[in-house]
Amino acid sequence: MSNVRPRIRLPRSARPGDVVQVRTLISHPMETGNRRDADGNVIPRQIINRFTCEYDGKMVLDVDLGVSVAANPFMEFDVKVERAADFVFTWHDDDGSVYSETQHLELS
């Protein structure tokens, strides 16, 4: 799906021990499989069914999503950071697609 676009907002930097707010949004239609197109054909189910976030190689969030989640799922959560490291965000789609983004957080 070419129009899927993850967006992530992290602070530019933090100090060791800070709790930082992480925000993610992925542009995705989240089709439930219950709607029909103009010709009456069922639009196949296609939803983001899992979201994960790793910080410094450790899982900090692992969420199973379902059909009740709106299009363009938004996640907001806090993470305590101890060192400069990468955040790895991953979204899993029903069709087997996996969308991943990595962002580095610097500590001052």
C-alpha positions as CSV (number, residue, x, y, z in Angstrom):
1,M,0.0,0.0,0.0
2,S,1.9,3.0,-1.2
3,N,-0.1,5.8,0.6
4,V,0.8,4.5,4.1
5,R,2.9,7.1,5.8
6,P,4.2,6.9,9.4
7,R,4.9,10.2,11.3
8,I,6.7,10.4,14.6
9,R,7.3,13.2,17.0
10,L,10.1,12.9,19.6
11,P,11.9,15.7,21.4
12,R,15.1,16.7,19.7
13,S,17.1,15.9,22.9
14,A,16.6,15.0,26.5
15,R,18.7,14.5,29.6
16,P,19.4,11.1,31.2
17,G,16.5,10.1,33.4
18,D,14.0,12.3,31.6
19,V,10.6,11.0,30.6
20,V,9.9,11.9,27.0
21,Q,6.6,12.0,25.2
22,V,6.4,10.0,22.0
23,R,3.7,10.6,19.4
24,T,3.1,8.5,16.3
25,L,0.5,8.6,13.6
26,I,0.3,6.4,10.5
27,S,-1.8,7.4,7.5
28,H,-3.8,4.2,6.7
29,P,-7.4,3.7,5.6
30,M,-8.1,0.9,8.2
31,E,-10.7,-1.0,6.0
32,T,-12.9,-3.3,8.1
33,G,-14.0,-5.6,5.3
34,N,-17.6,-4.6,5.8
35,R,-17.9,-1.8,3.2
36,R,-18.6,-2.1,-0.5
37,D,-17.2,-0.1,-3.4
38,A,-19.3,1.7,-6.0
39,D,-19.7,-1.6,-8.0
40,G,-21.0,-3.5,-4.9
41,N,-17.8,-5.5,-4.3
42,V,-16.6,-6.0,-0.8
43,I,-13.5,-3.8,0.0
44,P,-11.0,-6.3,1.5
45,R,-10.2,-6.0,5.2
46,Q,-6.9,-4.1,5.7
47,I,-6.1,-2.8,9.2
48,I,-3.0,-2.2,11.2
49,N,-3.3,-5.0,13.7
50,R,-0.1,-4.4,15.8
51,F,2.1,-1.5,16.8
52,T,5.4,-1.9,18.6
53,C,8.1,0.5,19.8
54,E,11.6,-0.4,20.9
55,Y,14.0,2.0,22.6
56,D,17.7,1.0,22.9
57,G,16.8,-2.5,21.7
58,K,14.2,-3.1,24.4
59,M,10.4,-3.3,23.8
60,V,8.7,-0.4,25.5
61,L,5.2,-0.8,23.9
62,D,3.5,-3.6,22.1
63,V,-0.2,-3.0,21.2
64,D,-2.6,-5.3,19.5
65,L,-5.1,-3.3,17.4
66,G,-8.5,-4.3,15.9
67,V,-11.3,-3.1,13.7
68,S,-12.5,-0.6,16.3
69,V,-9.4,1.5,15.8
70,A,-10.0,4.5,13.5
71,A,-8.2,5.2,10.3
72,N,-4.8,6.9,10.7
73,P,-4.1,5.3,14.2
74,F,-2.5,7.8,16.6
75,M,-0.4,6.6,19.6
76,E,0.9,8.8,22.4
77,F,3.0,7.4,25.3
78,D,5.9,8.3,27.6
79,V,9.3,6.6,27.8
80,K,12.0,7.1,30.4
81,V,15.3,7.6,28.6
82,E,18.7,6.8,30.1
83,R,21.0,7.1,27.1
84,A,21.2,8.3,23.5
85,A,19.7,5.5,21.4
86,D,17.4,4.7,18.6
87,F,13.6,4.3,18.8
88,V,12.3,1.7,16.3
89,F,8.5,2.0,15.5
90,T,6.8,-0.9,13.7
91,W,3.3,-1.2,12.3
92,H,1.9,-4.6,11.1
93,D,-0.8,-4.7,8.5
94,D,-3.4,-7.5,7.9
95,D,-2.0,-8.0,4.3
96,G,1.4,-8.9,5.7
97,S,3.0,-5.5,5.1
98,V,5.2,-4.1,7.9
99,Y,6.0,-0.4,8.1
100,S,9.0,0.6,10.2
101,E,10.6,3.9,11.1
102,T,13.7,4.6,13.2
103,Q,14.5,7.8,15.0
104,H,17.5,8.6,17.1
105,L,17.2,10.5,20.4
106,E,20.3,12.5,21.6
107,L,20.9,13.1,25.3
108,S,22.5,16.2,26.5
